Amino acid sequence: MRCSICDQKIELTFLDKIKGTYIKKKLVCRVCQQKYKKEELLQKI
């Protein structure tokens, strides 16, 4: 699984859950969430 913004591989927890989130059905990693505000993320997707 890869981030839809930076194309970085998203890590999984030991229960196979992603360390990130879905925004409009697209994966976004933790780094991008910290870098950009919600409005910026919606524009980039």
KOLDREN-862075 format. One record per residue (C-alpha): z, x, y; residue in one letter; residue number from 1; chain. Coordinates in nm, 2 decimals, always signed. Layout:
! KOLDREN-862075
SITE       c3       c1       c2   resn   resi   chain
SITE        Z        X        Y      A    NUM       A
...
END
This chain:
! KOLDREN-862075
SITE       c3       c1       c2   resn   resi   chain
SITE    +0.00    +0.00    +0.00      M      1       A
SITE    -0.09    +0.13    +0.34      R      2       A
SITE    +0.00    +0.03    +0.70      C      3       A
SITE    -0.28    -0.16    +0.87      S      4       A
SITE    -0.23    +0.02    +1.20      I      5       A
SITE    -0.17    +0.39    +1.12      C      6       A
SITE    -0.31    +0.39    +0.76      D      7       A
SITE    +0.01    +0.57    +0.64      Q      8       A
SITE    +0.14    +0.50    +0.29      K      9       A
SITE    +0.43    +0.26    +0.29      I     10       A
SITE    +0.73    +0.35    +0.07      E     11       A
SITE    +0.88    +0.12    -0.18      L     12       A
SITE    +1.25    +0.07    -0.26      T     13       A
SITE    +1.38    +0.10    -0.61      F     14       A
SITE    +1.33    -0.28    -0.65      L     15       A
SITE    +0.96    -0.24    -0.55      D     16       A
SITE    +1.01    -0.40    -0.21      K     17       A
SITE    +0.82    -0.25    +0.08      I     18       A
SITE    +1.00    -0.05    +0.36      K     19       A
SITE    +0.82    -0.24    +0.63      G     20       A
SITE    +0.71    -0.59    +0.72      T     21       A
SITE    +0.42    -0.83    +0.72      Y     22       A
SITE    +0.28    -0.94    +1.05      I     23       A
SITE    +0.01    -1.21    +1.02      K     24       A
SITE    -0.03    -1.12    +0.65      K     25       A
SITE    -0.09    -0.75    +0.73      K     26       A
SITE    +0.14    -0.47    +0.63      L     27       A
SITE    +0.31    -0.27    +0.91      V     28       A
SITE    +0.53    +0.04    +0.84      C     29       A
SITE    +0.87    +0.12    +0.99      R     30       A
SITE    +0.73    +0.39    +1.21      V     31       A
SITE    +0.48    +0.16    +1.38      C     32       A
SITE    +0.76    -0.11    +1.42      Q     33       A
SITE    +0.97    +0.15    +1.61      Q     34       A
SITE    +0.68    +0.28    +1.82      K     35       A
SITE    +0.54    -0.05    +1.94      Y     36       A
SITE    +0.68    -0.37    +2.07      K     37       A
SITE    +0.60    -0.70    +1.90      K     38       A
SITE    +0.33    -0.79    +2.15      E     39       A
SITE    +0.16    -0.46    +2.11      E     40       A
SITE    +0.16    -0.49    +1.73      L     41       A
SITE    +0.00    -0.83    +1.74      L     42       A
SITE    -0.28    -0.69    +1.96      Q     43       A
SITE    -0.34    -0.40    +1.73      K     44       A
SITE    -0.38    -0.62    +1.43      I     45       A
END
